[in-house]
Amino acid sequence: MRCDARWRELDFGHWDGSNPAYLPQTELAAFWADPDRYPPPGGETWSAALDRVGAALADIDRPALVLAHAGSIRAALSALLGWDYRQSWSLALPYAALVSLKVWPGETRGAQITGLAI
């Protein structure tokens, strides 16, 4: 077993751990509209998350179990399936959700969702 920090959650910067109801609503709306142009203050852009999770995916060379946060799972789905951030964030991923993917070696894009248990 090894720990790969590239699978960490999206860095929400100063918003991390905050209740969204108490965040500045105009800033939050701007983030949801364009997370690359308006990342959380001190946080990570969506593109940066996609890049690091995409690099982690590329390093998997055999069947693997990855335990990750919903944000990195969404980034993996975006990287593998070509989804934009709106598509990936429309998928409900509550705590303890299980997403099973089949990814073919050598493919830069393409996967099959073989299971989703919520």
Secondary structure, 3 states (H helix, E strand, C coil): CCCCHHHCCCCCHHHCCCCHHHCCHHHHHHHHHCCCCCCCCCCCCHHHHHHHHHHHHHCCCCCCCCCCCHHHHHHHHHHHHCCCHHHHHHCCCCCCCEEEEECCCCCCCCCEEEEEEC
